[in-house]
Amino acid sequence: MTTDPRLARLRAVADLARARAWSELAENRRADAALGAQIDALREQAPGTAPDPFQCAGGDWRWRRWRDGRIAELNGERARLRAGRDALERAAALATARLQAIDRLLGNG
């Protein structure tokens, strides 16, 4: 049985689609981890314990308010990334399944 020569080209395209899908998923995970690191760094920061002019002028309170707001923004970005992750995971799984199906048609799998 001969296989259609277009299947080899289709396999190449499917392989590229699979690689892209997994790359997008990996980028999503890296971005999520980077945001998590930023959040952790902000939570660990604290103004000095000894009163200084900055704290006496209310800067400590303002800084904490800014920090809490920034953490909330970062958590929002992180939630958006995680919400999109399900679709990216499904796309990566589907792209992998397509490639496997083409490999079976070609007799490679």
C-alpha positions as CSV (number, residue, x, y, z in Angstrom):
1,M,0.0,0.0,0.0
2,T,1.4,3.4,-1.0
3,T,0.7,6.4,1.1
4,D,-0.3,9.7,-0.2
5,P,2.7,12.0,-0.5
6,R,0.7,14.8,1.0
7,L,0.7,13.0,4.3
8,A,4.4,13.7,4.8
9,R,3.7,17.4,4.4
10,L,0.7,17.2,6.6
11,R,2.8,15.5,9.2
12,A,5.4,18.3,9.0
13,V,2.6,20.9,9.5
14,A,1.1,18.9,12.4
15,D,4.5,18.7,14.0
16,L,4.9,22.4,13.8
17,A,1.4,23.0,15.2
18,R,2.2,20.6,18.1
19,A,5.5,22.3,18.8
20,R,3.8,25.7,18.8
21,A,1.0,24.6,21.1
22,W,3.4,23.2,23.6
23,S,5.5,26.3,23.4
24,E,2.6,28.5,24.1
25,L,1.7,26.4,27.1
26,A,5.2,26.5,28.4
27,E,5.3,30.3,28.0
28,N,2.0,30.6,29.9
29,R,3.6,28.5,32.7
30,R,6.8,30.6,32.7
31,A,4.8,33.8,32.9
32,D,2.7,32.5,35.7
33,A,5.9,31.5,37.6
34,A,7.4,34.9,37.0
35,L,4.3,36.6,38.4
36,G,4.4,34.3,41.4
37,A,8.0,35.3,42.0
38,Q,7.1,39.0,41.8
39,I,4.2,38.5,44.2
40,D,6.5,36.7,46.7
41,A,9.1,39.4,46.4
42,L,6.6,42.1,47.2
43,R,5.2,40.2,50.1
44,E,8.7,39.7,51.6
45,Q,9.5,43.4,51.3
46,A,8.9,45.5,54.4
47,P,10.0,49.0,55.3
48,G,12.6,49.3,58.1
49,T,11.5,48.6,61.7
50,A,13.0,51.8,63.1
51,P,10.9,54.9,62.6
52,D,12.3,57.1,60.0
53,P,11.1,60.3,58.3
54,F,9.5,58.3,55.5
55,Q,7.4,56.3,58.0
56,C,6.6,59.3,60.2
57,A,5.2,61.1,57.1
58,G,2.8,58.3,56.4
59,G,5.0,56.8,53.7
60,D,4.8,53.4,55.4
61,W,1.1,53.3,55.1
62,R,1.2,54.5,51.5
63,W,3.8,52.0,50.5
64,R,1.8,49.2,52.0
65,R,-1.3,50.3,50.2
66,W,0.7,50.5,46.9
67,R,2.2,47.1,47.5
68,D,-1.2,45.5,48.3
69,G,-2.6,47.1,45.2
70,R,0.3,45.8,43.0
71,I,-0.1,42.3,44.5
72,A,-3.8,42.4,43.6
73,E,-2.9,43.5,40.0
74,L,-0.4,40.7,39.7
75,N,-2.8,38.2,41.0
76,G,-5.4,39.4,38.4
77,E,-2.9,38.8,35.7
78,R,-2.0,35.5,37.1
79,A,-5.7,34.5,37.2
80,R,-6.1,35.5,33.5
81,L,-3.1,33.3,32.6
82,R,-4.5,30.4,34.5
83,A,-7.9,30.8,33.0
84,G,-6.4,30.5,29.5
85,R,-4.2,27.6,30.5
86,D,-7.0,25.0,30.1
87,A,-7.5,26.0,26.5
88,L,-3.8,25.9,25.9
89,E,-3.6,22.4,27.5
90,R,-6.4,21.2,25.3
91,A,-4.8,22.6,22.2
92,A,-1.5,20.9,23.0
93,A,-3.2,17.6,23.6
94,L,-5.2,17.9,20.4
95,A,-2.1,18.8,18.4
96,T,-0.3,15.8,19.8
97,A,-3.2,13.5,19.1
98,R,-3.3,14.8,15.5
99,L,0.3,14.1,15.0
100,Q,0.0,10.6,16.4
101,A,-3.0,9.9,14.1
102,I,-0.9,11.0,11.1
103,D,2.0,8.9,12.2
104,R,-0.3,5.9,12.4
105,L,-1.5,6.6,8.8
106,L,2.1,6.8,7.7
107,G,2.9,3.6,9.6
108,N,5.3,5.3,12.0
109,G,3.3,4.7,15.2
